[in-house]
Amino acid sequence: MRVHDGLLWFDNDPRHAFGDKVQEAAAAYERRFHQPATICYVNPSDLPADTTSPPELAVIAEPTVLRHHFFVGAPVRATRRVRSTGRGG
């Protein structure tokens, strides 16, 4: 599980639907980081069998995420490293 920026959201209210919780976590991420979340990790026991997620937000079961927590973010992208020549410039 590697994300560039992430937000851990907690919601254990049984009155809220799972999809609403995911959307609220993604909205909070976007408010904070000014970009949309593209991935959401949840505990497998919190993931309903009939869950459908929007194509722009992948919901992934991850056993290391605590129950009722939603870890939303954007994946780390490979970046090109520039090797220094050691010539002070």
N, C-alpha and C positions, 0 to 999 in steps of 0.2 A: 504494500500500500504506500504509494508515493504521490504526494500532492505538493504543489508549489505553495499555495496559500490555502489554509483550511479553517473551517469554523465548526466547532463542536456544539450541537444544538441538543437540548434535552426537552422531551415532552412525554410524560407518562400519563396524560389525561385520557382515560378510556372513552371519553365523549368525542374526541377528535379522531377522524378517520386517518388511516396510515398515509394516504395520498396527500391529505391536507397538511400533515406534519412534515412530509418531505418538501412540499411546496413552500411552507413557511420557513423551513431551514434554508432552502435555496434563496428565498427572498431576502433573508437576513444576511446571507453571504454577499449577495449582490449589493445591498445597501452599504455594507462595510468595505468591500474591495472594489466596487464600481465595475464589476464584470460578472457575467453569469457563471454560476456553478455548472459544471458538466458531469460531475460524479458525486454520488452519495453512498457512503458505506453505512450499513446497518447490521445489527446483530441478526444472525439467521433466524433466531426464535421470534424476532419482531416482524419478519418479512412474511406478509400474508401470501398464501398460495395463488390467489387470483390477482396479484398486483400487476398492473401495467403502468409503466412510467413513460413520460413524454420522450420522444427520441433525442431531445437535446440534453436530457439528464439521465445518466445511467445509474440505476440503483443496484448495488452489489452487496451480497451477504458477506460479512467479514466477522469471523468469530472473535477477533480481538477488540471489537467495538462493544462497549457495555450496553446492556439492555436499555431501551428507551432513549438511546443517544443516536444522533444523526451526524455523521462526519461528512460535511459537504466541502467541495473545493474544485480545483482544476488540476489535472494531472501535470506532473513535471514534464517539460518538453526537453528533448536533447538540445544542448547548446553547443555551438562550435567554440572550442577553446583556442585562444590565440597564445602561441608560445612566445615568451619573451626572448629577445636576442641578447639581453643583458647589456645593451649599449646606451642605457639612459635616455631612451627616447621613444 
